[in-house]
Amino acid sequence: MKVIGIVASQNYPRTFSVEYLVIAGGGGGGSTAGGGGGAGGYRTATLTTISKGTNYTVTVGAGGAQNAKGSNSVFSTITSTGGGEGGSGNEDGATGGSGGGSGIAQGTARTGVAGNQGSYSPVEGKNGGATTPADEAGLPAAGGGGASAVGANVASIKGGNGGAGSASSITGTSVTRAGGGGGCCYFGGNDGEAGAGGAGGGGQGGHQNRANGVAGSINTGSGGGGARLGTGGAGGKGVVILRWLTSVASINVGSGLTADSTGTDGSYSYKVFTDGTGNVSFS
């Protein structure tokens, strides 16, 4: 009896795994009497069903300007939500990937707003900091923006610090990204009274000797610092990073995207996308 062998087609689709880090754009700090902006949503895990020859969308979210939420970042079916902007004056901050810190109004307590905890783990981000009524000297301050840690509440006349970001070793080196922006201190006269930016690139809040908030660091998705009297710091642009086994596939980057040269870490390759929107595929 003749036995006929079955030969697998070379074009038969094969799936493989791609680890991702998708960070959305950070929220802008609030304007006058402003709270810190929340960090962009932070999502990292592995997609196990990537196929060669299939296009997958990548979008790097922009940071929000003063009083504006950051933009979403995307890889395939994964979307990270832009960070919420910090509140201004007697406003609460806004919800987002992480919540923005609340603005200040003398004699008024304002709550911190929630980050987008969603239905997945880990959560994208946490709450912004709250604002308490002005102290007896009438020196109010604003809450810090949320991140992987909750933004700090106002401490006496000191603006709330931005929440700390999270560390990832997806490129082979541990890097902390997505810190929350610091809240301003309305009458503070030195750096110690403004809220510090959260670890991972969060912008510092403004104070008497520096009216404007500081922008979040680019490609970290960090929140901007709230302003005392001037302009709230812009949120930092987000970033998308992909990592896969070098022996399994190579990546093709379509038009509309800006990316670093493909890096390697042992038996893995990785690609860092820093701007734009478009498609990527693997071969």
Secondary structure, DSSP 8 states (H G I E B T S, - for coil): ---------TTS--EEEEEEEEE-------SSS--------EEEEEEEEEETT--EEEE------TT-----EEETTEEE--------TT-----BSS-------TT--B----B--TTSSS-S------B----TT---B-----SSS-----BTTB-------EEE-TTSS-EEE-------BSS--SGGGS----TTT-----BTTB-S-----TTTT------SSS--------EEEEEEETTT--EEE-TTEEE---EEETTEEEEEEEEEEEEEEE-
